Amino acid sequence: DNSAVDALVRAFWDQIATGKINRGKLTPNFSADLTPSRLAQVAQGITLMGPLRSFTFIGSRLGPGNLTTYRYSLVFASGVVHEWDVAITPDRRIAGSQLVQ
């Protein structure tokens, strides 16, 4: 059951879209990578894509460092479609994320 992970990831997306994140849900390294200027750039890019219309889990894989990477399909009102990977630690902290398409 991925419902807890889905909720964590969706909440994180909503937070980065506003530029205000709950750093307690992130690993220290990932939190440090998300500087205020980088977070502002990401939020601006999300704004340009328009409102999120669809957020769908695609699959997951276990990777190095015991991180599980979850992939989601994101569809925006502008018609833009992306896939988004989010790496989660065993204790459910976000260790990284990236748009892959």
C-alpha positions as CSV (number, residue, x, y, z in Angstrom):
1,D,0.0,0.0,0.0
2,N,1.6,3.2,-1.2
3,S,-1.1,5.6,0.2
4,A,1.2,7.0,2.9
5,V,4.0,7.6,0.4
6,D,1.6,9.0,-2.2
7,A,0.3,11.5,0.5
8,L,3.9,12.5,1.5
9,V,4.9,13.0,-2.1
10,R,1.8,14.9,-3.1
11,A,2.1,17.2,-0.1
12,F,5.8,17.8,-1.0
13,W,4.7,18.7,-4.6
14,D,2.2,21.2,-3.2
15,Q,4.8,22.7,-0.9
16,I,7.4,23.2,-3.6
17,A,4.8,24.7,-5.9
18,T,4.3,27.4,-3.2
19,G,8.0,27.7,-2.4
20,K,7.4,26.8,1.3
21,I,8.5,23.3,2.3
22,N,8.4,21.3,5.6
23,R,12.1,20.6,5.9
24,G,11.4,18.1,8.7
25,K,10.2,15.7,6.0
26,L,13.5,15.9,4.1
27,T,16.9,14.4,4.7
28,P,19.4,16.9,5.9
29,N,21.4,16.7,2.6
30,F,18.3,17.3,0.4
31,S,17.1,20.1,2.6
32,A,20.5,21.8,2.3
33,D,20.3,21.4,-1.5
34,L,17.0,23.2,-1.6
35,T,18.3,26.7,-1.0
36,P,15.8,29.6,-1.0
37,S,16.9,30.6,-4.4
38,R,16.7,27.1,-5.9
39,L,13.3,26.6,-4.3
40,A,12.1,29.9,-5.8
41,Q,13.3,28.8,-9.3
42,V,11.5,25.5,-9.0
43,A,8.3,27.2,-7.8
44,Q,8.5,29.6,-10.7
45,G,8.9,26.7,-13.2
46,I,5.9,24.9,-11.7
47,T,3.8,28.1,-12.0
48,L,4.6,28.3,-15.7
49,M,3.2,24.8,-16.3
50,G,-0.1,25.7,-14.9
51,P,-2.3,23.9,-12.3
52,L,-1.7,20.2,-11.8
53,R,-4.6,18.2,-13.2
54,S,-3.4,14.7,-12.7
55,F,-1.0,13.0,-10.2
56,T,-0.6,9.3,-10.9
57,F,1.7,6.7,-9.3
58,I,3.6,4.7,-12.1
59,G,6.0,2.5,-10.1
60,S,8.9,2.2,-7.7
61,R,12.3,0.7,-7.5
62,L,14.8,0.0,-4.7
63,G,18.1,1.7,-5.3
64,P,21.5,2.4,-3.7
65,G,21.5,3.5,-0.1
66,N,18.3,1.6,0.6
67,L,16.3,4.4,-1.0
68,T,13.1,3.6,-2.8
69,T,12.4,5.8,-5.8
70,Y,8.8,6.4,-6.6
71,R,7.8,7.6,-10.1
72,Y,4.7,9.7,-10.8
73,S,3.1,11.0,-13.9
74,L,2.1,14.7,-13.7
75,V,-0.3,16.3,-16.1
76,F,-0.8,20.1,-16.1
77,A,-3.6,22.3,-17.3
78,S,-1.2,23.6,-20.0
79,G,-1.0,20.2,-21.5
80,V,2.5,19.6,-20.3
81,V,3.2,16.0,-19.1
82,H,6.2,15.1,-16.9
83,E,7.3,12.1,-14.9
84,W,8.7,12.9,-11.5
85,D,11.0,10.7,-9.4
86,V,11.1,11.1,-5.6
87,A,13.6,9.1,-3.5
88,I,12.3,8.1,0.0
89,T,14.3,6.7,2.9
90,P,13.1,3.7,4.9
91,D,11.9,6.1,7.6
92,R,9.9,8.0,5.0
93,R,12.0,11.1,4.5
94,I,12.5,12.6,1.1
95,A,16.1,12.3,-0.1
96,G,15.7,13.8,-3.5
97,S,13.5,14.5,-6.4
98,Q,13.7,15.3,-10.1
99,L,11.6,15.7,-13.2
100,V,12.8,13.0,-15.6
101,Q,10.7,13.8,-18.7
